[in-house]
Amino acid sequence: MKIFLSHARKDSQLARKLADLLTQAGFSVWLPEEEIAPGDNWAKKIGKALEESECMVILLTPNALESDWLRQNIEYALGSKKYEGRLFSVFVAPSPEIGKRVPWILQKLPHRQVESAKQFRRVIRDIKALGAASDMSHSNA
């Protein structure tokens, strides 16, 4: 499964850790900092990646929603039939921060809250389960 990993630029290091674990688990991961070269048309590259990806994983930290690109990716995924049942959020923060900073709609969709990258293995299991469930529901459609 090809995953579009959406994150704020300031969370690039954290995103790289998650991407490495997802790759080790057998997923193909699209990260903008690896796929977009200086001078490339960002909007065009991201649009193509969104079309080619089968799942979106949103990496959220307490201040990540300040990123315009991240918010645009979330809006795209929420409005796209393609990502229905294939949108997963990872909240990296102490539990009380989630209710204060994360939009309610993302809390209603599949997600996992972790306090640090040390708990990303749980996230991988959840994404595998989401992928399996989504494959089954899409094959029955």
URZISUL-V673125 format. One record per residue. N is the residue number from 1. RES is the residue in one letter. PHI is phi as a letter, one per 30 degrees, with the letter a starting at -180 (* if undefined). OMEGA is omega in degrees with one decimal (* if undefined). BURIAL is 1 if it has 24 or more other C-alpha atoms within 12 Angstrom, else 0. Layout:
n=N res=RES phi=PHI omega=OMEGA burial=BURIAL
n=N res=RES phi=PHI omega=OMEGA burial=BURIAL
//
This chain:
n=1 res=M phi=* omega=178.4 burial=1
n=2 res=K phi=c omega=-176.5 burial=1
n=3 res=I phi=c omega=171.0 burial=1
n=4 res=F phi=c omega=-178.8 burial=1
n=5 res=L phi=c omega=-178.3 burial=1
n=6 res=S phi=c omega=-179.3 burial=1
n=7 res=H phi=a omega=174.5 burial=1
n=8 res=A phi=d omega=-178.5 burial=1
n=9 res=R phi=e omega=-178.3 burial=1
n=10 res=K phi=d omega=178.1 burial=0
n=11 res=D phi=c omega=-176.2 burial=1
n=12 res=S phi=e omega=-179.7 burial=0
n=13 res=Q phi=d omega=178.0 burial=0
n=14 res=L phi=d omega=178.2 burial=1
n=15 res=A phi=d omega=179.4 burial=1
n=16 res=R phi=d omega=178.6 burial=1
n=17 res=K phi=d omega=179.5 burial=1
n=18 res=L phi=d omega=179.4 burial=1
n=19 res=A phi=d omega=179.1 burial=1
n=20 res=D phi=d omega=179.2 burial=0
n=21 res=L phi=d omega=178.1 burial=1
n=22 res=L phi=d omega=178.0 burial=1
n=23 res=T phi=d omega=177.6 burial=0
n=24 res=Q phi=d omega=-179.4 burial=0
n=25 res=A phi=d omega=175.7 burial=0
n=26 res=G phi=j omega=178.4 burial=0
n=27 res=F phi=d omega=170.8 burial=1
n=28 res=S phi=c omega=-173.7 burial=1
n=29 res=V phi=c omega=176.5 burial=1
n=30 res=W phi=c omega=176.9 burial=1
n=31 res=L phi=c omega=-176.7 burial=1
n=32 res=P phi=e omega=-176.7 burial=1
n=33 res=E phi=d omega=176.7 burial=1
n=34 res=E phi=c omega=-171.9 burial=0
n=35 res=E phi=c omega=-177.1 burial=0
n=36 res=I phi=c omega=179.8 burial=0
n=37 res=A phi=c omega=175.6 burial=0
n=38 res=P phi=e omega=-179.9 burial=0
n=39 res=G phi=j omega=177.4 burial=0
n=40 res=D phi=d omega=174.8 burial=0
n=41 res=N phi=d omega=-176.1 burial=0
n=42 res=W phi=e omega=-175.8 burial=0
n=43 res=A phi=e omega=-179.2 burial=0
n=44 res=K phi=d omega=-179.7 burial=0
n=45 res=K phi=d omega=-179.6 burial=0
n=46 res=I phi=d omega=177.7 burial=1
n=47 res=G phi=e omega=179.3 burial=0
n=48 res=K phi=d omega=179.5 burial=0
n=49 res=A phi=d omega=178.0 burial=1
n=50 res=L phi=d omega=179.2 burial=1
n=51 res=E phi=d omega=-176.0 burial=0
n=52 res=E phi=d omega=-176.9 burial=0
n=53 res=S phi=d omega=-178.6 burial=1
n=54 res=E phi=c omega=-176.5 burial=1
n=55 res=C phi=a omega=173.7 burial=1
n=56 res=M phi=c omega=173.7 burial=1
n=57 res=V phi=c omega=-178.8 burial=1
n=58 res=I phi=c omega=178.4 burial=1
n=59 res=L phi=c omega=-176.9 burial=1
n=60 res=L phi=c omega=171.1 burial=1
n=61 res=T phi=c omega=-174.5 burial=1
n=62 res=P phi=e omega=-177.1 burial=1
n=63 res=N phi=c omega=-175.2 burial=1
n=64 res=A phi=d omega=-176.8 burial=1
n=65 res=L phi=d omega=172.9 burial=1
n=66 res=E phi=d omega=-178.9 burial=0
n=67 res=S phi=d omega=178.3 burial=0
n=68 res=D phi=d omega=-179.5 burial=0
n=69 res=W phi=d omega=-179.8 burial=0
n=70 res=L phi=d omega=178.9 burial=1
n=71 res=R phi=d omega=178.6 burial=1
n=72 res=Q phi=d omega=177.1 burial=0
n=73 res=N phi=d omega=179.4 burial=1
n=74 res=I phi=d omega=179.3 burial=1
n=75 res=E phi=d omega=178.9 burial=0
n=76 res=Y phi=d omega=-177.6 burial=0
n=77 res=A phi=d omega=-179.9 burial=1
n=78 res=L phi=d omega=-179.0 burial=1
n=79 res=G phi=c omega=-175.1 burial=0
n=80 res=S phi=c omega=175.5 burial=0
n=81 res=K phi=e omega=-178.0 burial=0
n=82 res=K phi=e omega=-176.8 burial=0
n=83 res=Y phi=c omega=177.5 burial=1
n=84 res=E phi=d omega=-177.8 burial=1
n=85 res=G phi=i omega=-178.3 burial=1
n=86 res=R phi=b omega=178.0 burial=1
n=87 res=L phi=b omega=-175.8 burial=1
n=88 res=F phi=b omega=178.9 burial=1
n=89 res=S phi=c omega=175.6 burial=1
n=90 res=V phi=c omega=178.8 burial=1
n=91 res=F phi=c omega=179.3 burial=1
n=92 res=V phi=c omega=-178.0 burial=1
n=93 res=A phi=a omega=172.0 burial=1
n=94 res=P phi=d omega=-175.7 burial=0
n=95 res=S phi=e omega=-178.1 burial=0
n=96 res=P phi=d omega=-178.9 burial=0
n=97 res=E phi=d omega=-174.6 burial=0
n=98 res=I phi=d omega=-177.9 burial=1
n=99 res=G phi=d omega=-177.9 burial=0
n=100 res=K phi=d omega=-167.5 burial=0
n=101 res=R phi=c omega=-172.0 burial=0
n=102 res=V phi=c omega=178.6 burial=1
n=103 res=P phi=e omega=-176.2 burial=0
n=104 res=W phi=e omega=-175.6 burial=0
n=105 res=I phi=d omega=177.9 burial=0
n=106 res=L phi=d omega=177.3 burial=1
n=107 res=Q phi=d omega=179.9 burial=0
n=108 res=K phi=d omega=-179.3 burial=0
n=109 res=L phi=c omega=179.4 burial=1
n=110 res=P phi=e omega=-179.5 burial=1
n=111 res=H phi=a omega=175.1 burial=1
n=112 res=R phi=b omega=175.3 burial=1
n=113 res=Q phi=c omega=175.5 burial=1
n=114 res=V phi=b omega=-180.0 burial=1
n=115 res=E phi=c omega=178.9 burial=0
n=116 res=S phi=a omega=179.2 burial=1
n=117 res=A phi=d omega=179.4 burial=1
n=118 res=K phi=d omega=-178.3 burial=0
n=119 res=Q phi=c omega=-177.7 burial=0
n=120 res=F phi=d omega=179.0 burial=1
n=121 res=R phi=d omega=176.0 burial=1
n=122 res=R phi=d omega=179.9 burial=0
n=123 res=V phi=d omega=-178.8 burial=1
n=124 res=I phi=d omega=178.5 burial=1
n=125 res=R phi=e omega=-179.9 burial=0
n=126 res=D phi=d omega=-178.9 burial=1
n=127 res=I phi=d omega=175.4 burial=1
n=128 res=K phi=d omega=179.7 burial=1
n=129 res=A phi=d omega=177.7 burial=0
n=130 res=L phi=d omega=179.6 burial=1
n=131 res=G phi=d omega=179.7 burial=1
n=132 res=A phi=d omega=179.7 burial=0
n=133 res=A phi=d omega=179.9 burial=0
n=134 res=S phi=d omega=177.9 burial=1
n=135 res=D phi=d omega=179.9 burial=0
n=136 res=M phi=d omega=-177.8 burial=0
n=137 res=S phi=d omega=177.9 burial=0
n=138 res=H phi=d omega=-179.9 burial=0
n=139 res=S phi=d omega=178.9 burial=0
n=140 res=N phi=d omega=-176.8 burial=0
n=141 res=A phi=d omega=* burial=0
//
